[in-house]
Amino acid sequence: MAQAMYHNGNFWFDSLADIEPLQAPTAFPEQVDVAIVGAGFTGLWSAYYLKAKQPELVIGVFEANYVGFGASGRNGGWCMGTAEGISAMLESDAERSEGVTLMRAMQDTVDEVGRVCQAENIDCHYAKGGTLTIARYPHEVDAMKKAIDFKHSLGFDDDDFTWIPQEASSQRLAAEPNLGASYTKHCAAIHPGRLVRGLGERVRAKGVEIFEDTPVLRIEPGIVTTRRGQVRAGKILRATEGYTGSIAGQARTLMPLYTHMIATQPLDDDMWRDIGLARRETFDDGRHLTIYGQRTLDNRLAFGGCLEYYFGSKLLSALPQAHPNFAKVESAMKTMLPMLSNVKITHKWGGLFGVPRRGRPFVQFDRETGIGAAGGYVGEGVGASNLAARALVDLTLGRATALTELAWVRETPTTWPAEPLRWLGSRAVRLIGNQADASEAKTGRPSKWAGRVLDAVFGRAS
Ligand SMILES: Cc1cc2nc3c(=O)[nH]c(=O)nc-3n(C[C@H](O)[C@H](O)[C@H](O)COP(=O)(O)OP(=O)(O)OC[C@H]3O[C@@H](n4cnc5c(N)ncnc54)[C@H](O)[C@@H]3O)c2cc1C
């Protein structure tokens, strides 16, 4: 398979020269013990832990494109110690205790990913430098300090979440403005392309067969129908995230949302002395429509933001390089870090993630049909896919463990409404988000109703 097909403007795949493309298995199987649909983090972590726990299992991974084609090979590379929906659980009296359990499990997951990478010799440029969330306005300072105090009241401490005052924060990241930062150590910057391809190689070496260029059309109990033929399978795990609508009957399970990324040319030491990020901390700020950045190991800045939904949950094969969102992402980066105003942008790419209607990840396995699934990470699945896969594996093997008790296991995704409602809803969220961010940038004060609506939609804590 030609390396060129992996690039499409994606910096992570463009920098994979030292990783060999996977070889296609020779014969298409009639039967496997476990069929996994999708070769992203969820599918490959599931294959990895299944093989680790039950090495004799015959496992086939069926992938429509190639290993890492989806969000797993395109993301911002934040392996986070939290996941979408957990903050909202902490706010709720009824869900707080399960939220704390999930948060702790996610914090441990950052270390678990690092541990496996070391044990399996997957060099994904893992650096656990934590995350800085920069406060730009006084109301963000107040809100972030309040959120840290709240987490401390739940048993987390300064070692988990802490406030970095203005001067020290500006030394960590010379963003403008920077009134201080909320910091957590529970995040590692990774090179997602190296992680997903490395995982693919390791599971293959352990005997898992990966069938690339093999779209799955339909999943029924005991049978996976692919474009290359049917496979009988004792158990079937769906790990297709934002692409789930490509499988018969799943059109409204997850909403595919696109986000856009750029990478700069490698920046010299003087520039990095000005910028900061000495520990390769990942960073964002207090705006409603999230931006995200990381310093890559080869000293570029990879930066993303801007959401897009296409009518009818349309899936694009590639995002056009002239898409106006790339200019918006570049402008957001250069406004935040003006010293970058003259640097060259060498890469522009995008990808899509899956949004469940309840806005939280799910892990399910039906013992009667033998069919399971995990996903719905809403753009925060680099670490969460590892935890979800470990829970999915225990469910698949019929083991009752602490992982199978996690709240995600009881989440059942409800379907999204038909069009044009989905499209109208996504437009409204984007409009309100842009308006809230623009008004806060202009006045320096919190946007009253718009901010609250968005925080409710995204399940964010104040
Ligand atoms: C630009 C971008 C930036 C992001 N940044 C971050 C970040 O910094 N931190 C973070 O935590 N999360 C981030 N995310 C989200 C994160 O990347 C995802 O949540 C995670 O990678 C999901 O992994 P997955 O394996 O479930 O799905 P995917 O990686 O999307 O994999 C699904 C796979 O299934 C295959 N597939 C789909 N349909 C079929 C079918 N019918 N038959 C066979 N195969 C099929 C696809 O080709 C794909 O390879 C980002 C996402 C994007 C797009």
The ligand as a Gaussian input file, in Angstrom:
#p B3LYP/6-31G(d) Opt

LIG

0 1
 C       -9.121000      16.247000      14.356000
 C       -9.443000      15.500000      15.629000
 C       -8.795000      15.863000      16.793000
 C       -9.035000      15.144000      17.975000
 N       -8.272000      15.408000      19.078000
 C       -8.395000      14.625000      20.182000
 C       -7.515000      14.790000      21.262000
 O       -6.561000      15.579000      21.213000
 N       -7.724000      14.026000      22.385000
 C       -8.739000      13.121000      22.453000
 O       -8.905000      12.484000      23.502000
 N       -9.545000      12.895000      21.388000
 C       -9.376000      13.600000      20.253000
 N      -10.156000      13.361000      19.167000
 C      -11.088000      12.223000      19.224000
 C      -10.338000      10.885000      19.125000
 O       -9.412000      10.929000      18.078000
 C      -11.358000       9.772000      18.903000
 O      -12.321000       9.822000      19.941000
 C      -10.753000       8.386000      18.903000
 O       -9.650000       8.327000      18.025000
 C      -11.826000       7.392000      18.486000
 O      -11.229000       6.148000      18.192000
 P      -12.121000       5.028000      17.542000
 O      -11.239000       3.872000      17.284000
 O      -13.326000       4.788000      18.365000
 O      -12.656000       5.646000      16.169000
 P      -11.868000       5.914000      14.805000
 O      -10.445000       6.206000      15.039000
 O      -12.659000       6.912000      14.039000
 O      -11.887000       4.512000      14.076000
 C      -13.023000       3.977000      13.466000
 C      -12.521000       3.089000      12.337000
 O      -13.609000       2.337000      11.847000
 C      -13.486000       2.258000      10.444000
 N      -14.837000       2.011000       9.919000
 C      -15.872000       2.846000       9.934000
 N      -16.958000       2.302000       9.382000
 C      -16.590000       1.055000       9.030000
 C      -17.270000      -0.019000       8.398000
 N      -18.550000       0.097000       8.033000
 N      -16.593000      -1.169000       8.156000
 C      -15.299000      -1.303000       8.558000
 N      -14.606000      -0.296000       9.142000
 C      -15.248000       0.857000       9.370000
 C      -12.951000       3.616000      10.042000
 O      -12.341000       3.588000       8.760000
 C      -11.980000       3.900000      11.165000
 O      -10.672000       3.455000      10.856000
 C       -9.981000      14.079000      17.978000
 C      -10.663000      13.756000      16.809000
 C      -10.401000      14.450000      15.639000
 C      -11.125000      14.066000      14.390000

